[in-house]
């Protein structure tokens, strides 16, 4: 059997190594996207690796790979997707959603054009970009978190008013404000 493993080749490499490469490549593609794009190819390639190690011909390996891929796709379309849609197609809220609507402090200049900027909200540092791509927001400015896109908070400038502004000024002067907000962030009105 070892002789067989070294004799069958696809593109100049052993067939089982080729299928293993396909499984790894499909895994990298799947991980790099947020959608189910190649999961059925991963399973099909792993099945084909096993079949190739058992000594199946190249033609049988191809049939098994394509059949397993189609079966995986059909299972997704007719079993997995309907269950997902039955739940209203809702995505699961992440812990990151809790900062939407809060006010943060810019700690590194937000310049969306060059893709940099950091904010502090709830004592955590977040990468940030401005809603207005031309707006450059300097450190120390307060921003309102509008949404989360990928791993970045999308923000816009925020101006405190009324009691919140007075409380912020009191803290800057070292005095105790009338209404204590707790930490350096506050819920936006």
N, C-alpha and C positions, 0 to 999 in steps of 0.2 A: 504494500500500500504506500509506503514512503516513496518508492520509485514513481508511482502515479502522481503523487503530490508535486513532484518536481518536474514532471513531463507536460502537464496541461498548463498552457499559458494563455493569458489575455493581455494583449498589448505588451508582450515581452515579460510579464511577471506571472508568478503562480496564480492560478484562478482564485484560490481561497484568499490570497493576499489582496487581489483585486477587489473581491466582494467586501473584505474587511475595510479597505480604503473607501469604498462606496458608503459603507455604514458610518464611518468616521466623518466623511465629507457631509453626508446628510445630517449627521448630528450637529456639526458646526453650523450648517445652514439653519437648522431648527432652533438652535440656541441663539443665533444672531437675529432672528426675527421674533416678533411677539405673537405671531399667528401660527397655526398648525399648517405648515407648508410641506414638510418632508418626513413627517413621523412615520408614514407607512413605508417609505423607502428604507428607513432605518431597520424596521422589523423585517422587511423582505430581504435586505442584504444579509442580516444575521442568519435568517433561515437558509439563505443560499450558501453562506459560509459553511454551515453544518452539512448541507447536502454535498457540497464540493469535497469536504473532508471525508465523506462516506464513499467517494469515488464516482459520483454522477458525471455523465458526459456534459460537455459544454452546452449542447443544445438543451438538455434537460435543465441545466442550471438557469439558462436564460428564460425558459418557460416558467420555472418556479419563481424566479425573481419578478417577472412581469405579472404572473398570476397573483402572487402574494401582495404586490403593490396595488393591483386593482381591487382585490378583496379588502385590503386595509382601507382604501379610499371609500369603497362602498359601505363598509362598517361605519366609517366616520360620517358619511352623508346620511345614512338611514338609521343609525343608532345613536351616535354621540351628539350630532348636531340637533336632532329633534329634542333630546333631553335638555340641551342647553337652551334652546328656544322656548321650551316649556316653562323655563324659569324667567321668561321675559327677555332673554338675551342680555340680562344685566351682567355687568362685570362686577367682580368682587371688589369692594372698597378696600383700599390699602390704608395703612396707618398714615401715609403721607397726606391723605385727603383732609386730615384734621387741621392742617395749617391754612387751608383755603379760607379767605376772609379775615385772616389775622394780619396784624401789622408787624413788620420786621424792620431791622436796622441794617443798612448797607455797610458791610465791612470791607469790601473791595469794590472799586469802581465798576458799575454795571455798564458795559459797552457791548451791546448785542451784535454790532457789526463785526467785532473781532472775537465774539463768543466768550467773554469773560465777565465775571461778576459774582460776588458772594453776599449773602445776607445772613443775619442771625435772627431766628425766630424760635420761641420756646427753648431757648438755650441750645439750639442746634444750628450748625452752619449748613446752608443750602447753596448750591449753584443757582444763579438767577439770570434771567434775561428780562428786558423791558418789553412791555406790550407795544410801546412805540419804539420801533427799531432805531430811530434816529436820536432818541433821548438817551443822554449819558447821565447816569445818576452817581453822584459822588458819595464817598464814605460818610457815614453819620446821618444821611437822609433817611427818613421813614418811608417805607413802601407798603402798599397793600397787596397781599398775595391773591391773585385772581384765579389761578388754576395751576395745575402741575402738568407739564408736557415732558414726557420721558423722565429724566432725573432732574429737571430744572423747574424752579418756581417762576411763573410768569407774573411780573409785578408792574405796578404803576405807582407814581409818586403819591404820597398820602400826606395830607395836611390835617393836623389835629385841630379841634375846635372846642370851645367851651371849657368844661371842667377838666377834660383830658389834657388840654394845652396848659392850663394853670398847674395841674399836678406835675406835668413834665418839667415846667419851669421851676417849681418848688424843689424837685429832686436835684435839678442842676445846681441850685443855690445851696443845697445841703439841708433844706428844711423838709419837715414831714408834711406831705400833702394831706388834704382833708379826706380824700378817697384813695385808699391804698390799692394799687393794681396788682401787686404780687410780684411779677417779674418784669422784664424789659419789654414785654409785648402786651398788646391788648386786643380784644375783639374789635373789629371795625363795626361802626353802627350799621 
